[in-house]
Amino acid sequence: MNMKQMKQLKTTNKREHGGDLSIGRRRSRRIVSVNRPMHVTLRSEFAHSGRCLLQHQKMISSVILRAASRFHISVYEKAICGNHLHLLVRGKSRVDIQNFFRVVAGHIAQNILKVYPIHPKEKSKPGGAKHARKNTCKHPKNQRKFWCALIYSRILSGWGREFSVVKNYIIKNTLEAIGVIPYQLRSNHYTSPHGAVPSG
């Protein structure tokens, strides 16, 4: 790894928070920006069968719309996929952004679990741990929570190329989720693997 790559990695890490980065670590202050857009991901290994996010698209869209209006958040793009949710957003203040994250995550989970509660002995994915990929829901503090880790967020470098790449990526996720285009296994070139793009 050359100096340029090391510098880029260091900069990237300073722009990220949550997701797999939060596993096994003390909670730290979320890094947010009111001047630049943020790519946000919420992921749940419990989101299958009746809890699949695709089955709750209308409710999820409504929660996001209401929270965005309440906390003055601009939502530039969103993708509701089977077990994860992508958002491309910008807020006017730290408090607004944090409240938006809290309300969106909380209300979606509450609405889904009200109808499809998680049984204490339920596995996060059908087939048990042997057939499941890395599962952050197994951590005791997340055992009966719908979302497997803290919301993952990454501050983009600006409104140019990276913004367009992320926006197009989220649109592609939507098209794949609703079956318009086939799912393509791909590496993630513009964000870290810590939570921005769930594997599988």
C-alpha positions as CSV (number, residue, x, y, z in Angstrom):
1,M,0.0,0.0,0.0
2,N,1.5,3.3,-1.1
3,M,1.3,6.6,0.8
4,K,-1.6,7.9,-1.3
5,Q,-3.7,4.8,-0.6
6,M,-2.8,5.0,3.2
7,K,-3.9,8.6,3.2
8,Q,-7.1,7.8,1.4
9,L,-7.9,4.9,3.9
10,K,-7.3,7.2,6.8
11,T,-9.6,9.9,5.4
12,T,-12.3,7.3,4.7
13,N,-12.3,5.9,8.2
14,K,-12.8,9.4,9.6
15,R,-15.9,9.7,7.6
16,E,-17.5,6.4,8.7
17,H,-19.5,5.4,11.8
18,G,-21.5,2.4,12.9
19,G,-22.2,-0.8,11.1
20,D,-19.6,-3.5,11.6
21,L,-17.2,-0.7,12.8
22,S,-19.3,-0.6,16.0
23,I,-19.1,-4.3,16.9
24,G,-17.0,-4.9,20.1
25,R,-16.2,-1.2,20.5
26,R,-17.3,1.5,22.9
27,R,-19.9,3.9,21.5
28,S,-18.3,7.0,20.1
29,R,-19.7,10.3,18.8
30,R,-21.2,9.9,15.3
31,I,-19.4,11.8,12.6
32,V,-21.9,13.9,10.7
33,S,-21.8,16.7,8.2
34,V,-24.3,19.5,7.4
35,N,-22.5,20.5,4.3
36,R,-22.0,17.2,2.5
37,P,-24.4,14.3,1.7
38,M,-24.2,11.1,3.8
39,H,-24.7,7.5,2.6
40,V,-26.7,5.6,5.3
41,T,-27.4,1.9,5.7
42,L,-29.6,0.0,8.1
43,R,-29.3,-3.8,8.1
44,S,-31.1,-6.6,9.8
45,E,-30.5,-10.4,9.6
46,F,-34.0,-10.8,11.1
47,A,-35.6,-9.2,8.0
48,H,-36.8,-12.4,6.3
49,S,-40.2,-14.0,5.8
50,G,-42.8,-11.6,7.2
51,R,-40.2,-9.2,8.4
52,C,-38.6,-8.8,4.9
53,L,-38.4,-5.0,4.3
54,L,-39.8,-5.4,0.8
55,Q,-43.1,-6.5,2.3
56,H,-43.2,-3.2,4.2
57,Q,-42.2,-0.7,1.6
58,K,-45.2,1.6,1.9
59,M,-44.8,1.8,5.7
60,I,-41.0,2.3,5.5
61,S,-41.4,5.1,2.8
62,S,-44.0,6.8,5.0
63,V,-41.8,6.7,8.1
64,I,-38.8,8.2,6.1
65,L,-41.0,10.9,4.5
66,R,-42.5,12.0,7.8
67,A,-39.2,12.0,9.6
68,A,-37.5,13.9,6.8
69,S,-40.2,16.5,7.0
70,R,-40.1,16.8,10.7
71,F,-36.3,17.0,11.0
72,H,-35.6,19.0,7.8
73,I,-33.7,16.2,6.1
74,S,-33.2,16.1,2.3
75,V,-33.5,12.5,1.0
76,Y,-31.9,12.4,-2.4
77,E,-32.3,8.6,-2.9
78,K,-33.4,5.5,-1.1
79,A,-33.5,1.8,-1.7
80,I,-35.6,-0.7,0.3
81,C,-34.1,-4.1,-0.1
82,G,-34.8,-7.5,1.4
83,N,-32.7,-7.1,4.6
84,H,-31.3,-3.7,4.3
85,L,-32.1,-0.1,3.6
86,H,-30.0,2.5,1.8
87,L,-30.4,6.3,2.1
88,L,-28.6,9.2,0.6
89,V,-29.4,12.2,2.8
90,R,-28.3,15.6,4.1
91,G,-29.4,17.4,7.3
92,K,-29.2,21.0,8.5
93,S,-27.9,20.2,12.0
94,R,-26.3,17.4,14.0
95,V,-29.4,17.2,16.2
96,D,-31.7,16.9,13.2
97,I,-29.6,14.2,11.6
98,Q,-29.3,12.2,14.8
99,N,-33.1,12.5,15.5
100,F,-33.9,11.4,11.9
101,F,-31.7,8.3,12.3
102,R,-33.3,7.5,15.7
103,V,-36.9,7.9,14.5
104,V,-36.5,6.1,11.2
105,A,-34.7,3.1,12.8
106,G,-37.1,3.0,15.8
107,H,-40.4,3.4,14.0
108,I,-39.6,0.9,11.2
109,A,-38.5,-1.7,13.8
110,Q,-41.5,-1.1,16.0
111,N,-44.0,-1.4,13.2
112,I,-42.5,-4.6,11.9
113,L,-42.0,-6.3,15.3
114,K,-45.5,-5.3,16.3
115,V,-46.9,-7.7,13.7
116,Y,-43.9,-10.2,13.5
117,P,-42.2,-10.3,16.9
118,I,-38.8,-12.0,17.3
119,H,-39.0,-15.2,19.3
120,P,-36.2,-15.4,22.0
121,K,-34.8,-18.6,20.4
122,E,-35.2,-17.5,16.8
123,K,-32.2,-17.7,14.5
124,S,-31.4,-14.6,12.5
125,K,-31.4,-16.5,9.2
126,P,-33.2,-19.7,8.3
127,G,-30.9,-22.8,8.6
128,G,-29.0,-21.7,11.6
129,A,-25.5,-20.4,12.1
130,K,-23.9,-23.2,10.0
131,H,-25.5,-21.7,6.8
132,A,-25.5,-18.1,7.8
133,R,-22.9,-15.6,6.9
134,K,-21.3,-13.4,9.5
135,N,-24.1,-12.4,11.8
136,T,-23.7,-9.4,14.0
137,C,-27.1,-10.2,15.6
138,K,-25.4,-12.8,17.7
139,H,-23.9,-10.2,19.9
140,P,-25.7,-10.2,23.3
141,K,-26.5,-6.5,23.2
142,N,-28.3,-7.0,19.8
143,Q,-29.9,-10.3,20.6
144,R,-33.5,-9.3,20.4
145,K,-33.2,-6.0,18.5
146,F,-34.4,-5.8,14.9
147,W,-31.3,-3.9,13.5
148,C,-28.1,-5.8,13.9
149,A,-25.8,-2.9,14.7
150,L,-25.7,0.8,14.9
151,I,-26.8,2.6,11.7
152,Y,-23.9,2.8,9.3
153,S,-23.2,6.3,7.9
154,R,-20.5,7.6,5.7
155,I,-19.9,11.3,4.7
156,L,-19.3,11.6,1.0
157,S,-16.5,13.8,-0.3
158,G,-18.8,16.2,-2.0
159,W,-21.5,16.6,-4.6
160,G,-19.6,15.5,-7.7
161,R,-18.5,12.1,-8.9
162,E,-18.9,10.3,-5.6
163,F,-22.4,11.6,-5.0
164,S,-23.4,10.4,-8.5
165,V,-21.8,7.0,-8.0
166,V,-23.5,6.4,-4.7
167,K,-26.9,7.7,-6.0
168,N,-26.6,5.4,-9.0
169,Y,-25.6,2.5,-6.8
170,I,-28.7,3.0,-4.6
171,I,-31.0,3.2,-7.7
172,K,-29.4,-0.1,-8.9
173,N,-30.2,-1.7,-5.5
174,T,-33.8,-0.7,-5.9
175,L,-34.0,-2.2,-9.4
176,E,-32.4,-5.4,-8.2
177,A,-34.7,-5.6,-5.2
178,I,-37.9,-5.3,-7.2
179,G,-36.6,-7.7,-9.9
180,V,-36.2,-5.3,-12.8
181,I,-32.6,-6.2,-13.2
182,P,-30.8,-9.4,-11.9
183,Y,-28.7,-9.1,-8.8
184,Q,-25.0,-8.7,-9.6
185,L,-22.3,-9.8,-7.1
186,R,-19.9,-6.9,-6.9
187,S,-17.1,-5.4,-4.8
188,N,-17.8,-2.0,-3.3
189,H,-15.5,0.5,-4.7
190,Y,-16.5,3.7,-3.0
191,T,-17.2,2.8,0.6
192,S,-15.7,0.4,3.2
193,P,-17.2,-3.0,3.8
194,H,-18.1,-2.1,7.4
195,G,-21.8,-1.8,6.8
196,A,-22.5,0.4,3.8
197,V,-23.2,-2.6,1.5
198,P,-24.3,-5.8,3.3
199,S,-22.8,-8.9,1.8
200,G,-24.9,-11.4,-0.1
